[in-house]
Amino acid sequence: MKDLRQDLHYALRMLARKPALTLVAIATLAIGVGASTAIFSVLYVTLLRPLPYPNANRLCVVWTVLGKEGRAP
């Protein structure tokens, strides 16, 4: 614990000594956390959230072949 306290004290002194580096570090962390949160939010809404139907795990799509036109539901 003593070593951790000393390391944190040293890190804070160095960050206080160079405020431009501190601002860049804080901005980089903020952008990274914000981007990760935004990406996870979009993925959750589009892919991970369960469908709002009863027995949604039993839903399926049936396709048929229509000659040259390809396939259609």
Distance bins in CASP14 RR format, pairs under 12 A and 6 or more apart:
PFRMAT RR
TARGET T0000
AUTHOR 0000-0000-0000
RMODE 2
METHOD distances of the structure
MODEL  1
1 7 0 0 0 0 0 1 0 0 0 0 0
1 8 0 0 0 0 0 1 0 0 0 0 0
2 8 0 0 0 0 0 1 0 0 0 0 0
2 9 0 0 0 0 0 1 0 0 0 0 0
3 9 0 0 0 0 0 1 0 0 0 0 0
3 10 0 0 0 0 0 1 0 0 0 0 0
4 10 0 0 0 0 0 1 0 0 0 0 0
4 11 0 0 0 0 0 1 0 0 0 0 0
5 11 0 0 0 0 0 1 0 0 0 0 0
5 12 0 0 0 0 0 1 0 0 0 0 0
6 12 0 0 0 0 0 1 0 0 0 0 0
6 13 0 0 0 0 0 1 0 0 0 0 0
7 13 0 0 0 0 0 1 0 0 0 0 0
7 14 0 0 0 0 0 1 0 0 0 0 0
8 14 0 0 0 0 0 1 0 0 0 0 0
8 15 0 0 0 0 0 1 0 0 0 0 0
9 15 0 0 0 0 0 1 0 0 0 0 0
9 16 0 0 0 0 0 1 0 0 0 0 0
10 16 0 0 0 0 0 1 0 0 0 0 0
10 17 0 0 0 0 0 1 0 0 0 0 0
11 17 0 0 0 0 0 1 0 0 0 0 0
11 18 0 0 0 0 0 1 0 0 0 0 0
11 21 0 0 0 0 0 1 0 0 0 0 0
11 22 0 0 0 0 0 1 0 0 0 0 0
11 25 0 0 0 0 0 1 0 0 0 0 0
12 18 0 0 0 0 0 1 0 0 0 0 0
12 22 0 0 0 0 1 0 0 0 0 0 0
13 22 0 0 0 0 0 1 0 0 0 0 0
14 21 0 0 0 0 1 0 0 0 0 0 0
14 22 0 0 0 0 1 0 0 0 0 0 0
14 25 0 0 0 0 0 1 0 0 0 0 0
15 21 1 0 0 1 0 0 0 0 0 0 0
15 22 1 0 1 0 0 0 0 0 0 0 0
15 23 0 0 0 0 1 0 0 0 0 0 0
15 24 0 0 0 0 0 1 0 0 0 0 0
15 25 1 0 0 1 0 0 0 0 0 0 0
15 26 0 0 0 0 1 0 0 0 0 0 0
16 22 1 0 0 1 0 0 0 0 0 0 0
18 24 0 0 0 0 1 0 0 0 0 0 0
18 25 0 0 0 0 1 0 0 0 0 0 0
19 25 0 0 0 0 0 1 0 0 0 0 0
19 26 0 0 0 0 0 1 0 0 0 0 0
20 26 0 0 0 0 0 1 0 0 0 0 0
20 27 0 0 0 0 0 1 0 0 0 0 0
21 27 0 0 0 0 0 1 0 0 0 0 0
21 28 0 0 0 0 0 1 0 0 0 0 0
22 28 0 0 0 0 0 1 0 0 0 0 0
22 29 0 0 0 0 0 1 0 0 0 0 0
23 29 0 0 0 0 0 1 0 0 0 0 0
23 30 0 0 0 0 0 1 0 0 0 0 0
24 30 0 0 0 0 0 1 0 0 0 0 0
24 31 0 0 0 0 0 1 0 0 0 0 0
25 31 0 0 0 0 0 1 0 0 0 0 0
25 32 0 0 0 0 0 1 0 0 0 0 0
26 32 0 0 0 0 0 1 0 0 0 0 0
26 33 0 0 0 0 0 1 0 0 0 0 0
27 33 0 0 0 0 0 1 0 0 0 0 0
27 34 0 0 0 0 0 1 0 0 0 0 0
28 34 0 0 0 0 0 1 0 0 0 0 0
28 35 0 0 0 0 0 1 0 0 0 0 0
29 35 0 0 0 0 0 1 0 0 0 0 0
29 36 0 0 0 0 0 1 0 0 0 0 0
30 36 0 0 0 0 0 1 0 0 0 0 0
30 37 0 0 0 0 0 1 0 0 0 0 0
31 37 0 0 0 0 0 1 0 0 0 0 0
31 38 0 0 0 0 0 1 0 0 0 0 0
32 38 0 0 0 0 1 0 0 0 0 0 0
32 39 0 0 0 0 1 0 0 0 0 0 0
32 40 0 0 0 0 0 1 0 0 0 0 0
33 39 0 0 0 0 0 1 0 0 0 0 0
33 40 0 0 0 0 0 1 0 0 0 0 0
34 40 0 0 0 0 1 0 0 0 0 0 0
34 41 0 0 0 0 1 0 0 0 0 0 0
35 41 0 0 0 0 0 1 0 0 0 0 0
35 42 0 0 0 0 0 1 0 0 0 0 0
36 42 0 0 0 0 0 1 0 0 0 0 0
36 43 0 0 0 0 0 1 0 0 0 0 0
37 43 0 0 0 0 0 1 0 0 0 0 0
37 44 0 0 0 0 0 1 0 0 0 0 0
38 44 0 0 0 0 0 1 0 0 0 0 0
38 45 0 0 0 0 0 1 0 0 0 0 0
39 45 0 0 0 0 0 1 0 0 0 0 0
39 46 0 0 0 0 0 1 0 0 0 0 0
39 47 0 0 0 0 0 1 0 0 0 0 0
39 48 0 0 0 0 0 1 0 0 0 0 0
40 46 0 0 0 0 0 1 0 0 0 0 0
40 47 0 0 0 0 0 1 0 0 0 0 0
40 48 0 0 0 0 1 0 0 0 0 0 0
40 49 0 0 0 0 0 1 0 0 0 0 0
41 47 0 0 0 0 0 1 0 0 0 0 0
41 48 0 0 0 0 0 1 0 0 0 0 0
41 49 0 0 0 0 0 1 0 0 0 0 0
42 48 0 0 0 0 0 1 0 0 0 0 0
42 49 0 0 0 0 0 1 0 0 0 0 0
43 49 0 0 0 0 1 0 0 0 0 0 0
44 50 0 0 0 0 0 1 0 0 0 0 0
49 56 0 0 0 0 0 1 0 0 0 0 0
50 56 1 0 1 0 0 0 0 0 0 0 0
50 57 0 0 0 0 1 0 0 0 0 0 0
50 59 0 0 0 0 0 1 0 0 0 0 0
51 57 0 0 0 0 1 0 0 0 0 0 0
51 58 0 0 0 0 0 1 0 0 0 0 0
51 59 1 0 0 1 0 0 0 0 0 0 0
52 59 0 0 0 0 0 1 0 0 0 0 0
53 59 1 0 0 1 0 0 0 0 0 0 0
60 73 0 0 0 0 0 1 0 0 0 0 0
61 71 0 0 0 0 0 1 0 0 0 0 0
61 72 0 0 0 0 0 1 0 0 0 0 0
61 73 1 0 0 1 0 0 0 0 0 0 0
62 71 0 0 0 0 0 1 0 0 0 0 0
62 72 0 0 0 0 0 1 0 0 0 0 0
62 73 1 0 0 1 0 0 0 0 0 0 0
63 70 0 0 0 0 1 0 0 0 0 0 0
63 71 1 0 1 0 0 0 0 0 0 0 0
63 72 1 0 0 1 0 0 0 0 0 0 0
63 73 1 0 0 1 0 0 0 0 0 0 0
64 70 0 0 0 0 1 0 0 0 0 0 0
64 71 1 0 0 1 0 0 0 0 0 0 0
64 72 1 0 0 1 0 0 0 0 0 0 0
64 73 1 0 0 1 0 0 0 0 0 0 0
65 71 1 0 1 0 0 0 0 0 0 0 0
65 72 0 0 0 0 1 0 0 0 0 0 0
65 73 0 0 0 0 0 1 0 0 0 0 0
66 72 1 0 1 0 0 0 0 0 0 0 0
66 73 0 0 0 0 0 1 0 0 0 0 0
END
